[in-house]
């Protein structure tokens, strides 16, 4: 299961690299436009380096709690998106595909964890 969890963390880092190094390509995925310096900084910082570190920490520590935390972040993103789909009338294929992607990454990070709480 460690391999599957690590794949989820690596995908998280790759998504961060996309935001950091290719904000225009990340823009196509998100539907947001980084047209100002502040917008590009948001992509490079929040959608970039934040996700790089979010994936890096579990890879380095190999600690179930860190995989759990990152997996729950992805799951939270999916839940927030579903709420938005209903509250903001965003019932579009792109949103549902994103929900599926976020749930898939969450599953990769959460499968097989043995976290004692």
N, C-alpha and C positions, 0 to 999 in steps of 0.2 A: 504494500500500500504506500510505502514511502515514495516510490517512483511516481505514483499518481498524484500524491500531495505536492511533490516537487514540480511536476508539470503544471499544476495550477499556479504555483508561485512564479514559475518562469513565464507563463502567459501573462500574469499580472505585471511582471517587470517589462515584458515586451510591449504591453499596452502603454506603460509609462514611457518607454523609449519612443513610441509613436508620438505621444503628446509632446515630449521634450524636443525631439529632433525634427519631427515632421508635423508641425501644428496644422498645416493646410490639409494634410491627409487625415489627421485626427478630426478636423472640422467636417470632412465629408461623412465620417462615421457618426458624429454626434449631432449634426445639423446646426451646430453653432458656428459663428464666423469670427475668427480672430483677426479683425480688420484694423484694430488699433494696437499700439504698443502694449497697452494694458491687457487687451484681449489675448495677444500672443503670450504675455507673461502668465496669464491664467492657464493657458494650455501647457506651457513649459513647466510651470510650478505645480499647480493643483492636479492637472491631468497628466503631468509628466513625472517630475521627480517624486511626488508623493507616491505614485504607483510603483515607481522603481524601488523605493524603500519599502513599500508595503509588501512587495514580492521578495526583496532581498533579505529582510529580517528572518522569515521562516527558513529560507534556504541556508542561511548562515547558522542559525541556532538549532535547526532541526528539532524544535520544541513544539509539542502538540498544541500548546496554548497559543503559540503564534500562528500556526496554521488555522486553528479555530477562529482566532480573531479576524484574520484576513478573509476566511471563508464567510464569516458572519457579515463582514463589510460588503462582500459581493451579494450575499443574500439580501441584505438591507437595501442595497441599490435596486435590486429586482422588485422588492416589496414597494419601495418608494415609487418606482416607475409604474407599477400596477395601480397604485393609488392615483397617480397623476393621469393615467389613461382614463380612469373613470371620472375623476373630479374635473379634469381639464379637457375632456372630450377628445382625447388623443388616441382613439381606437384606430391605429394605423399599423400596417404590417411592420414597418421599421421599428416601432416601439415594442411590438410583441417579439420580434426577432432579438432585440436587445434584452428583453426579459429572459428569453431562452438562453442567450449567451451568458448572462450574469448568473443564472441558476446553474448552468453547466460548470462555470469556473468555481462557483461555490461548492458544488458537488465534488469536483476534483480536490479541492482543499480540505473538505470535511470527511470524505470517505475513509473509513478505517481508523479514525482517530480514537484513541482510548484516553479520554480526558476525565480524570477523577474530579468531580465537583461535589 
